[in-house]
Amino acid sequence: MNAVQSGVADVKKAIEDARTALKLYGKKTYLLLDECHRFNKTQSDSLLPAIEQGTILFIGSTTENPYASMTPAIVSRCRVFEFRRLSDREIEGALEKALTSRKGLYAYKAQVDKEAIAHIAQMSAGDLRAAYNALELAVLTTPPAVDGSIHVTLADAEQSIQRKALSYNKDAYYDILSAFCKSLRGSDSNAALYYAFRLIEGGCDPMNILRRLVVHASEDVGMADPNALVVATAALTAFEKLGAPEGLIPLSNAIIYVCEAEKSNSVILAMDAAKRAASEVRDDNIPPYLKDNSYGSRADKAQSAGYKYPHNYGGWVRQQYLPDSLKDEVFYRPQGRGYEKAVAETRRRKGMPDDTLPEPPKGRPHP
């Protein structure tokens, strides 16, 4: 079934047919629901009893995040498998097979240059359907020679997928991208701008650069200047709306801002430390006064009554929030630069523990 075209009545009929097949013939029914995120709550609820009773074996497929787009009751009863992007090599293999398959483009007897196949694979960004469409378009729109043969070149592939081939090889691409990232971290806006436009002029999608910029705004600037993330994400949104060439202006603006901002990697260090503690300790003994007191016994509610509401104490009051096994752990340490100076000063003014590091700690290894 397709969730776009099916309603509650269709679901009920499918379940009834499944029930009959199970009762009369002992046969279980698989219900494959494509675009399952398009089902609303009423439609999803009509499926739920049949899933719970085992009347149907439910398989849903979606391009959306099921945890955000589907009814939680359905998701909680399913196992979620994430399908990741295909590699360039996998796509190249599929395209070569399509040229020789009788179900594909075999009838055209087309010869496609390896550079053309590699370009289509790279520019399809892991989407085999986009790659198939580009290959088919290249074959169908390339004029045949006098003998009727079709020869697809790199230039034909560029036209079919509407992206110019990179004017450097893959190793050079990653080297330039690495130089761009390290120039951001090193606060050299001249170098970062040069490498960004070297990538763009070579055929790199500016969105790839903007995505890296958003990451570095938190990884290398972080709490030293929280506005860096705002500027970077605004530039990404602006480019999505404007495209090139106008969108390259906010891109350049964001590159300069991230470069010139104060740097701190305290966010990434805090994240790594918290993730490590969450995976290694796994202590769910939450202090009683932090638990939800809207349900439970009278004794439970009495325990939770010990919670100190910070606003009754001027905005902050000393109180344990972490479980006992982690109560002395410190994940976030302001590094005393940029905005983090104000964070450290606010902590001192409130009488909070001083976890400021005057000198930056050794960061995690970075490629």
Secondary structure as the mmCIF struct_conf table of DSSP 4:
data_model
#
loop_
_struct_conf.conf_type_id
_struct_conf.id
_struct_conf.beg_label_comp_id
_struct_conf.beg_label_asym_id
_struct_conf.beg_label_seq_id
_struct_conf.end_label_comp_id
_struct_conf.end_label_asym_id
_struct_conf.end_label_seq_id
STRN STRN1 ASN A 2 ASN A 2
TURN_TY1_P TURN_TY1_P1 ALA A 3 GLN A 5
HELX_RH_AL_P HELX_RH_AL_P1 VAL A 8 TYR A 25
STRN STRN2 THR A 29 ASP A 34
TURN_TY1_P TURN_TY1_P2 GLU A 35 GLU A 35
HELX_RH_3T_P HELX_RH_3T_P1 CYS A 36 ARG A 38
HELX_RH_AL_P HELX_RH_AL_P2 LYS A 41 GLN A 53
TURN_TY1_P TURN_TY1_P3 GLY A 54 GLY A 54
BEND BEND1 THR A 55 THR A 55
STRN STRN3 ILE A 56 SER A 61
BEND BEND2 THR A 63 GLU A 64
HELX_RH_AL_P HELX_RH_AL_P3 PRO A 66 SER A 69
BEND BEND3 MET A 70 MET A 70
HELX_RH_AL_P HELX_RH_AL_P4 PRO A 72 VAL A 75
TURN_TY1_P TURN_TY1_P4 SER A 76 ARG A 77
BEND BEND4 CYS A 78 CYS A 78
HELX_LH_PP_P HELX_LH_PP_P1 GLU A 82 SER A 87
HELX_RH_AL_P HELX_RH_AL_P5 ASP A 88 THR A 100
TURN_TY1_P TURN_TY1_P5 ARG A 102 LEU A 105
HELX_RH_3T_P HELX_RH_3T_P2 TYR A 106 TYR A 108
TURN_TY1_P TURN_TY1_P6 LYS A 109 LYS A 109
STRN STRN4 ALA A 110 VAL A 112
HELX_RH_AL_P HELX_RH_AL_P6 LYS A 114 MET A 123
TURN_TY1_P TURN_TY1_P7 SER A 124 GLY A 126
HELX_RH_AL_P HELX_RH_AL_P7 LEU A 128 THR A 141
BEND BEND5 THR A 142 THR A 142
HELX_LH_PP_P HELX_LH_PP_P2 PRO A 143 PRO A 144
TURN_TY1_P TURN_TY1_P8 VAL A 146 ASP A 147
BEND BEND6 GLY A 148 GLY A 148
STRN STRN5 ILE A 150 VAL A 152
HELX_RH_AL_P HELX_RH_AL_P8 LEU A 154 ILE A 161
TURN_TY1_P TURN_TY1_P9 GLN A 162 GLN A 162
HELX_LH_PP_P HELX_LH_PP_P3 LYS A 164 LEU A 166
BEND BEND7 SER A 167 TYR A 168
HELX_RH_AL_P HELX_RH_AL_P9 LYS A 170 ARG A 185
TURN_TY1_P TURN_TY1_P10 GLY A 186 SER A 187
HELX_RH_AL_P HELX_RH_AL_P10 SER A 189 GLU A 201
TURN_TY1_P TURN_TY1_P11 GLY A 202 GLY A 203
HELX_RH_AL_P HELX_RH_AL_P11 PRO A 206 HIS A 216
HELX_RH_PI_P HELX_RH_PI_P1 ALA A 217 VAL A 221
HELX_RH_3T_P HELX_RH_3T_P3 GLY A 222 ALA A 224
TURN_TY1_P TURN_TY1_P12 PRO A 226 PRO A 226
HELX_RH_AL_P HELX_RH_AL_P12 ASN A 227 LEU A 242
TURN_TY1_P TURN_TY1_P13 ALA A 244 GLY A 247
HELX_RH_AL_P HELX_RH_AL_P13 LEU A 248 GLU A 260
BEND BEND8 ALA A 261 ALA A 261
HELX_RH_AL_P HELX_RH_AL_P14 SER A 266 GLU A 280
TURN_TY1_P TURN_TY1_P14 VAL A 281 VAL A 281
HELX_RH_3T_P HELX_RH_3T_P4 PRO A 288 LEU A 290
BEND BEND9 LYS A 291 LYS A 291
BEND BEND10 SER A 294 GLY A 296
HELX_RH_AL_P HELX_RH_AL_P15 ARG A 298 SER A 304
TURN_TY1_P TURN_TY1_P15 ALA A 305 GLY A 306
HELX_RH_3T_P HELX_RH_3T_P5 PRO A 310 TYR A 313
TURN_TY1_P TURN_TY1_P16 GLY A 314 GLY A 315
BEND BEND11 LEU A 322 LEU A 322
HELX_RH_3T_P HELX_RH_3T_P6 ASP A 324 LEU A 326
TURN_TY1_P TURN_TY1_P17 LYS A 327 ASP A 328
BEND BEND12 GLY A 336 ARG A 337
TURN_TY1_P TURN_TY1_P18 GLY A 338 GLY A 338
HELX_RH_AL_P HELX_RH_AL_P16 TYR A 339 LYS A 350
TURN_TY1_P TURN_TY1_P19 GLY A 351 GLY A 351
BEND BEND13 PRO A 358 GLU A 359
HELX_LH_PP_P HELX_LH_PP_P4 PRO A 360 LYS A 362
#
